[in-house]
Amino acid sequence: MDQESSEFVVDFPTIGFLAADWIEAHCPIPTGFDRGLPFVHRDWQLWCTVNHYRVKTNALWRPERPILAPAFENRRSQVIAPQKTGKGPWAASLTLNEARGPALFGGWAHDGEAFECSDYDCSCGFVYEYEEGEAKGIPWPTPLIQLFATSQEQVDNTYGPLQGMVKDGPLSEFIRTTESFARIGEDGLIQAVTSSALSRLGNPITFGLFDETGTFTDTNKLKNVAKTARRGLAGIGGRGIETTNAYDPSQASTAQETYESSAKDLFRFFRRPPEHLKFKNARDRRKILEYVYRGSPWVDLDAIEAEAVEMMEKDPEEAERFYGNILSQGKGAWMPEGLWSRTESVA
């Protein structure tokens, strides 16, 4: 893990390291100059993975019927990050781990135990040796996965990289992708749910990926879609992940509800820049970009800044959200961001 400070300290049981290693062995980078190379988690990606797969210290192992979602500390995870940080490929890799990899708690390891792909009819040769007492992982027997977004184009942020990872790697032996869905073996399925495909909603699912939940509102009915999908997850012991750009606080989106929730079993990753830095100031803006894009070395900050500066001419608030990872209200908001909370603190 690339680590510039003590920002990321893992002092808890997790199957996240196993999942990350499994992904590296099964999911090649799908596009760009590094296409075909193993997908290796960067610092913030690994931090999110190990927390999503964080296991309760008192989790019980029942071989006849494993404990599912309740074995984990976090029922859901949320990642709020700016454009092009790598949310889509990361989400695609975790979706594939939920499809074929070690996504469930499988007990506590004894000395000499290992996760071997050959135990699950995979001939790739992957072996992960457990440390004594480490949490073990096992795959879902019949994974049923849905990808939620406002449109098919939005779904492709995750499904596009997923297709490439399957096509160019060992998972092509088990997963058959089409333009709109993927078959996992004989009984598993990955499918998209958008505002134009709500007939697919309501099924019990083992994993849900909710993309750009900052755009899930009452107006487009996707806020209710997310709630319905979470009931489907709860019914079968599944869990979900949200990914999004910084949301507009004036829209009361799913992303905002998740981030502001008082629930204790939600993991949230939101690298917010220091408040004293102002995005409209050129020197501050560069510091903000360096801060929020840390751990995404493929991003050209000069190109990002040039796009942000042009966007600021017409919509400075959107530029702040998309590139600065700042909660900035869009035009027409009735109250400046932060005013209500400051008023409450004075009262």
Phi, psi and omega in degrees: 000126174290127188214109182276343183207198177268025181299323183244104178236121181257103180236037183217158178289143182200151169259014182293325178292321174299314180299317181296319178292320177299317178298316179301325181279341188240344188239100176284154174300128191275341185215173173082189183295336181263012182306134178095341177284156180299141176282107181254127180299136168275177189305306184291328178295316179294321178300317179292322180293313182292331177282323177297324181260024177292128184259141175297140182295336181255019181299135180264149179250124177237101185298330181286330177206093184302146172288132188264247184305320181296350176284345185255150178293325187245119178287326178217161176230151178225131176239117177249116184208157184287174181303138170071018177283344181111021180297317184298304178299322177299314180296322178297318181294321178290327175299318179290326174296322177291334181281319186224349188260189181282090184252350182243153176289129183241025179101187183249134189284143169261165181303130177092355180281157182208155169269122180235127181299332180298337177290346183238033173064025177251130185262018184289339179089006182293132177222133177238117181272123181282151166274156179304126178084000180288147176293135179262158179237148175223156179279162169291140177288319179224083183289133175235110192238139175231141177251122186251134179197170182290331184207168177297324178298322178290321177302324184296344174301327177257315186291329177298304175302324179300315179301316180295320179297320179291313184300319187264005184229184183293345181289348177298341178288337187240338186240128178248117183259143169241188181291336187233350179202169179225139175264132177252104185061219181268333190239347183271162185206141168239125180218159181264145173233117179235180180296343178258004182225045185286350178294341179278354184280148173108349179287148171292131184229151180272336180207141176229131176250118183251109186260136180056056179289353171293345177256003178275106184231174174294327184298314180268006175068004181282341175297317178290327176301315181298318179295317179296318180296321180294327174294322177295324176294314182298325184293337183241004179081024179269174180223169185221166177226134172255138170232143182193159165286169175304136186272163174273113184297346181276355187257354178051054186276172174300319180301317180294318180298319179294314184294325183269357182297147177269002180300138184273346184257037176240129172263131180232130175241114183214099181276090182273133180290156178305137187294335183285347178274133183249127185295333182284344177272125188302315182292317178295320183301319179296321178295321178297312181298318179297326181286310187282339179261009178298133183090007176232073189292346179284350182277129174270105185296330177297316179293319179297316182294321179298318178293319180296318181297318179293319180297327182295338179297324183254323186214080182298327180294321179293322177298319179297318181290310187293321188245334181264353182058040184248135176284099184235129183283142179289175180297139179094359178296139187278344182216132178302141179304129176094344184295316182298314181296324179291324178295318180298321184290335179278327186298000000 
